[in-house]
Amino acid sequence: MNSICDANIISSMDYAQELIDRHGPRPSGTKACLDSAKDICGKLAVHCDSTKNESFWQHPDAFLSFFAVTYPVGILFMHWGNAWIFSALALLCAGTFLFMIQFMAYGTCFDFLFRKQLGCNVVGVLEPGNGNEVEKQIIISGHHDSAWIFNFLQVNSKIYLLFTISGIIVYVAALLFSCYAAASRLIPDLGINESLRSACIFVFTCLIAVVIPCYFFKGRKASPGAGDDLIASSMLVELAEAFSREKTNGTPLEKTRLWFVSFDGEEAGLRGSKAFVSRHKKDLTSIPTYNFNMDSIYSIRDLTLLTSDLNGFVRTSTAMAAEAKIIAEKLGYNLKLSPMPLGGGATDAAEFALGGCEAVCLIAMQTSLKNSVAYHTSRDIVSNIDPECFGAVMKIVYHYVKMKDSERDNDNRTRQPVARATLTTAWREERFSKLKG
């Protein structure tokens, strides 16, 4: 039996459009984003046993404060003579450190330099039926804040790749040159030819034109954020409705507590999920906890479960991914498994994985950016999402929850760290027989 029907698909699409019409783009820290959180909380309250808005402080402007401005100043120091090469090196190193910590590792070291703003996560909880003891919990999540438009993506994804990659290459080359020039000041035997030094500085000065566009990476306007990721918050409401309906009709989950969480601050460096995992650390480690995150939902042909997150640095749950893949196959969907590419960013699932939970993220967009995308552009509207896609996502998540609830703690097959993608057909048929029909 499939409790996700066409009405849920239509309702999720309509509610996402309603939120955009009512609140518009929703950068984290803005009134529009906070108002959207209140709206979503009200919707979840109809279906959950308890709901609340969890406020937290963040510094959203810190995340996309890029290193590019340090490049021209560093080159200027080089022009002032050899005595200033150490200043140039220090500045370029600081820019690199800022980039790596804030953007690549999603750290918070420099957050204090930026304005503090309020964020708000939405949390709904549905307990198992019949007063049963909770054996496990599943956190289904998405995020309701929208991204600032990426100027290069707005024009063309190939231009985006060209400018960002070339800018980083030039910056690293200037950093390496400044390292060598500084070392030659300390070790005379490494002395650099003066004419070569002048030529290099001249070249790096000309290449300012390549690096400076990175400073304009982020636009002044925000994306509508339909596929990334308002549709996920809308699907949370429909999934809550489906499980709540079953509970009312006498077929509740037996041993599983469900959390429906819509995060703020995902586009500001996962600040909302950081706050949630920190606040609920005891809750998340007291019993087996699984996070099934949904993000960037656009096209059914791009259905993908991420096997790593946070630019590929954080490993997500291979077991969850393989289980979800089996479910998708049973439902007739082609679900790929893929790591998050370097430079691809991160999803809220990364914070759960870092917090010690099993976590996975389901996306439905190309990760290569070889073709034009709606992601982080003004084109990220509801009409550019394939309805069949978020219908598939909801069904996969729904059946994953049903499958996990049917597992018992004494079932050794589910406790072994095996490669689930290689499990036998007989095991699959036994485990997922309830999906038939």
C-alpha positions in Angstrom: 0.0 0.0 0.0 1.3 3.4 -0.9 0.0 6.2 1.4 1.5 8.9 -0.9 -1.1 9.8 -3.5 -1.5 12.3 -6.3 -3.3 14.6 -3.8 -0.1 14.8 -1.7 2.0 15.6 -4.8 -0.4 18.4 -5.9 -0.7 19.8 -2.3 3.1 20.0 -1.9 3.5 21.8 -5.2 0.6 24.2 -4.3 2.0 24.9 -0.8 5.5 25.7 -2.1 4.0 28.1 -4.6 1.8 29.6 -1.9 4.8 30.2 0.3 6.7 31.9 -2.5 3.7 34.1 -3.4 3.3 35.1 0.3 6.9 35.6 1.4 9.0 35.8 -1.8 12.7 34.9 -1.7 13.9 34.0 1.8 17.6 34.6 2.6 18.5 33.4 6.1 18.2 36.2 8.7 15.4 38.1 6.9 11.8 38.6 7.9 10.6 36.6 4.9 12.5 33.6 6.1 11.3 33.9 9.7 7.7 34.4 8.5 8.0 31.3 6.3 9.2 29.3 9.4 6.0 30.4 11.3 3.9 29.4 8.3 5.4 25.9 8.0 5.2 25.4 11.8 1.4 26.1 11.6 1.0 23.5 8.8 3.0 20.8 10.6 1.0 21.5 13.8 -2.1 20.0 12.2 -0.4 16.6 11.8 2.2 16.3 14.5 1.9 15.5 18.2 4.1 18.5 19.0 5.6 21.4 17.0 7.8 24.3 17.7 10.0 27.0 16.2 13.5 26.8 17.5 15.3 30.1 17.2 19.1 30.5 17.1 21.7 33.2 16.4 23.8 33.1 13.3 26.1 35.2 11.1 24.7 34.4 7.6 26.9 37.0 5.8 30.1 35.2 6.9 29.6 32.2 4.6 29.9 33.8 1.2 32.5 36.5 2.1 35.1 35.5 -0.4 38.8 35.9 -0.5 39.0 37.8 -3.7 39.6 41.3 -2.2 42.8 40.1 -0.6 44.3 39.4 -4.0 44.7 42.9 -5.5 45.9 44.2 -2.1 48.5 41.5 -2.0 49.7 42.3 -5.5 50.0 45.9 -4.5 52.3 45.0 -1.7 54.5 43.1 -4.1 54.8 46.3 -6.2 56.1 48.2 -3.2 59.3 46.1 -3.2 60.9 43.1 -1.6 60.4 44.4 1.9 56.7 44.0 1.5 56.7 40.5 0.2 56.0 39.1 3.7 52.9 41.3 4.0 51.7 40.1 0.6 52.3 36.5 1.7 50.5 37.0 5.0 47.5 38.5 3.2 47.2 35.8 0.6 47.5 33.1 3.2 44.8 34.8 5.3 42.5 34.9 2.2 43.2 31.2 1.5 42.5 30.3 5.1 39.3 32.2 5.1 38.2 30.4 1.9 39.1 27.0 3.2 37.5 27.4 6.6 34.4 29.3 5.8 33.5 28.0 2.3 35.1 24.6 1.9 34.9 23.3 5.5 31.8 25.3 6.5 33.5 26.5 9.6 32.5 29.4 11.9 35.9 30.8 12.9 35.3 34.2 11.3 31.5 34.5 12.0 32.1 37.0 14.8 33.3 39.5 12.2 29.8 39.7 10.7 26.4 40.9 11.8 24.5 38.6 14.1 21.0 37.7 12.9 18.1 35.5 14.1 17.4 32.2 12.4 14.5 29.7 13.0 14.2 26.0 12.6 10.8 24.3 12.4 10.5 21.1 14.4 7.5 18.7 14.4 7.4 15.3 16.2 5.1 12.4 15.6 5.2 9.6 18.2 4.5 5.9 17.5 1.0 4.6 18.2 -0.5 2.7 21.1 2.0 4.2 23.6 4.7 1.9 22.4 8.3 2.4 23.5 10.4 4.2 21.0 13.2 2.0 19.6 14.5 4.3 16.9 13.8 7.7 15.4 14.0 9.1 11.9 14.5 12.8 11.1 13.1 13.8 7.8 14.4 17.2 6.8 14.8 20.0 4.3 15.4 23.7 4.5 13.2 26.7 3.8 15.7 29.5 3.4 16.7 30.4 -0.1 20.1 31.2 -1.6 21.5 34.4 -2.9 21.6 34.3 -6.7 25.0 33.2 -8.0 25.7 35.8 -10.7 27.7 33.4 -13.0 25.1 30.6 -12.7 22.4 33.1 -13.5 24.1 33.7 -16.9 25.4 30.2 -17.7 26.7 27.2 -15.8 29.8 27.0 -18.0 30.7 30.6 -17.3 30.2 29.8 -13.6 32.8 27.0 -13.8 35.2 29.0 -15.9 35.3 32.1 -13.6 35.4 30.2 -10.3 38.0 27.7 -11.3 40.2 30.1 -13.2 40.0 32.6 -10.3 41.0 30.0 -7.7 43.9 28.8 -9.9 45.3 32.3 -10.4 45.0 33.0 -6.6 46.9 29.8 -5.7 49.6 30.6 -8.3 50.1 34.1 -6.7 50.2 32.5 -3.3 52.9 30.0 -4.4 54.9 32.8 -6.0 54.8 34.9 -2.8 55.9 31.9 -0.8 58.9 31.5 -3.1 59.7 35.2 -3.1 59.5 35.3 0.7 61.7 32.2 1.0 64.3 33.8 -1.3 64.5 36.8 1.1 65.4 34.4 4.0 67.6 32.0 2.0 69.9 33.9 -0.5 70.7 30.7 -2.4 67.0 30.7 -3.5 67.3 34.2 -4.8 64.9 35.0 -7.6 66.1 36.8 -10.7 64.9 40.4 -10.5 63.6 40.6 -14.1 61.7 37.3 -13.6 60.3 38.7 -10.4 59.1 41.9 -12.1 57.6 39.9 -15.0 55.7 37.6 -12.6 54.3 40.6 -10.7 53.3 42.2 -14.0 51.4 39.0 -15.0 49.7 38.6 -11.7 48.7 42.3 -11.9 47.0 41.7 -15.2 45.3 38.6 -13.8 43.5 40.7 -11.3 40.8 40.8 -14.0 40.4 37.1 -13.6 40.2 37.1 -9.8 38.1 40.2 -9.1 34.9 38.6 -10.7 34.9 36.2 -7.8 34.2 39.1 -5.5 30.9 39.4 -7.4 30.1 35.8 -7.0 27.0 36.5 -4.9 24.3 38.7 -6.3 22.2 41.3 -4.5 19.0 39.5 -5.0 17.9 36.1 -3.6 16.5 33.1 -5.5 12.9 32.1 -5.1 14.3 28.8 -3.9 11.6 26.4 -5.0 13.6 23.3 -5.7 16.4 24.4 -3.4 14.7 23.7 -1.1 11.2 25.0 -0.4 9.6 22.0 -2.0 11.3 19.8 0.6 9.7 21.8 3.4 6.4 21.4 1.6 6.9 17.7 1.3 7.6 17.5 5.0 4.0 18.7 5.6 2.6 16.0 3.2 4.7 13.2 4.7 3.5 14.3 8.2 -0.1 14.2 6.9 0.4 10.7 5.5 1.8 9.2 8.7 -0.6 11.1 10.9 -3.5 9.8 8.8 -2.3 6.3 9.2 -2.0 6.8 13.0 -5.6 8.1 13.2 -6.8 5.2 11.1 -5.3 2.7 13.5 -2.1 1.7 11.5 0.6 3.9 13.2 4.3 3.3 13.2 5.0 0.7 15.9 8.4 1.7 17.4 9.6 4.7 15.4 9.4 8.4 16.4 9.4 10.7 13.4 10.8 14.2 13.4 9.9 16.6 10.6 12.5 19.4 10.5 12.7 22.4 8.2 16.0 24.1 8.7 16.9 27.8 8.4 20.5 28.8 7.5 21.4 26.0 5.2 22.4 28.5 2.5 24.4 30.3 5.2 26.8 27.4 5.8 24.5 24.9 7.5 24.0 27.2 10.4 20.5 25.9 11.2 21.4 22.2 11.3 24.5 23.0 13.3 22.3 24.7 15.9 19.8 21.8 15.8 22.4 19.0 16.2 24.1 21.0 19.0 20.8 21.6 20.9 19.5 18.0 20.5 22.8 16.2 20.9 21.4 14.1 23.8 18.2 13.3 21.9 20.1 12.2 18.8 22.4 9.8 20.7 20.0 8.3 23.2 18.5 5.8 20.6 19.4 4.9 17.0 18.8 8.0 14.9 18.6 8.3 11.1 18.5 11.5 9.2 16.9 11.4 5.7 17.5 14.8 4.2 16.0 16.1 1.0 17.6 18.9 -1.0 17.7 20.4 -4.6 14.7 18.6 -6.0 14.3 19.2 -9.7 14.4 16.3 -12.1 13.5 12.6 -11.8 16.3 11.6 -14.1 18.8 13.1 -11.7 17.6 11.2 -8.5 20.8 10.7 -6.5 21.7 9.7 -3.0 24.9 11.3 -1.8 27.4 8.9 -0.3 29.5 11.8 1.0 28.8 15.4 1.9 30.4 18.7 2.7 32.5 18.9 -0.5 33.2 15.2 -0.2 35.0 15.5 3.2 32.2 13.9 5.3 31.1 10.3 4.6 27.4 9.7 4.9 25.6 6.4 5.6 26.4 3.8 3.0 23.8 1.4 4.5 21.0 4.0 4.4 21.9 4.9 0.8 21.9 1.2 -0.3 18.6 0.5 1.5 17.0 3.5 -0.1 18.3 2.5 -3.5 16.7 -1.0 -3.1 13.4 0.7 -2.2 13.6 3.0 -5.2 14.2 0.0 -7.5 11.2 -1.7 -6.0 9.1 1.3 -6.8 10.5 1.6 -10.3 12.8 4.5 -9.9 16.5 4.7 -11.0 18.3 6.1 -8.0 22.0 6.7 -8.4 24.6 6.7 -5.7 27.2 9.4 -5.9 29.7 11.3 -3.7 29.4 15.1 -3.3 32.0 16.5 -5.6 34.7 18.9 -4.4 33.2 22.3 -4.7 29.7 21.0 -4.7 29.0 22.4 -1.3 27.1 20.6 1.5 23.7 19.7 2.7 22.2 19.5 6.2 22.9 15.7 6.3 26.5 16.5 6.8 25.9 18.0 10.3 24.0 14.8 11.4 26.8 12.6 10.1 29.3 14.8 12.0 27.1 14.5 15.1 27.3 10.7 15.1 24.0 9.9 13.4 23.4 7.8 10.3 22.5 10.3 7.6 22.0 10.5 3.9 20.8 13.2 1.5 18.5 12.6 -1.5 19.0 15.2 -4.3 17.5 15.4 -7.8 19.8 17.7 -9.8 23.0 17.3 -11.8 26.1 17.7 -9.8 28.4 18.4 -12.8 26.8 21.7 -13.8 27.5 20.9 -17.4 24.1 22.2 -18.5 22.0 25.1 -17.4 20.4 24.8 -14.0 17.7 26.6 -12.0 19.7 26.1 -8.7 20.7 29.4 -7.2 19.2 31.5 -9.9 16.0 33.4 -10.5 14.8 30.4 -12.5 14.3 28.3 -9.3 10.5 28.4 -9.4 7.9 25.7 -8.9 7.1 25.4 -12.6 10.7 24.3 -13.3 10.4 21.3 -11.0 9.2 17.9 -12.4 6.1 17.0 -10.3 6.9 13.3 -10.9 10.2 14.0 -9.2 9.0 15.1 -5.8 6.3 12.4 -6.0 9.1 9.9 -6.3 11.1 11.5 -3.4 8.1 11.4 -1.1 7.4 7.7 -1.9 11.0 6.7 -1.4 11.1 8.5 2.0 7.7 7.1 3.0 8.7 3.5 2.3 12.1 3.9 3.9 10.4 4.9 7.1 8.0 1.9 6.9 10.9 -0.4 6.2 12.9 0.9 9.2 9.9 0.6 11.5 9.5 -3.0 10.5 13.1 -3.8 11.5 13.6 -5.3 15.0 16.7 -4.8 17.0 17.3 -8.5 17.2 17.4 -8.7 13.4 21.1 -9.4 12.9 20.9 -8.9 9.2 20.2 -5.2 9.7 23.0 -4.7 12.2 25.9 -6.1 10.1 28.1 -3.5 8.3 27.7 -5.1 5.0 27.6 -3.6 1.5 23.8 -3.5 1.2 23.9 -3.0 -2.6 25.1 -6.6 -2.9 22.4 -8.2 -0.8 20.6 -11.2 -2.3 17.4 -11.0 -4.2 15.7 -13.3 -1.7 16.6 -11.0 1.1 15.2 -8.0 -0.8 12.0 -9.8 -1.5 11.5 -10.8 2.1 12.4 -7.3 3.5 10.4 -5.3 1.0 7.4 -7.6 0.4 5.1 -4.9 2.0 5.9 -2.6 -0.9 3.9 -4.8 -3.3 0.8 -3.2 -4.5 
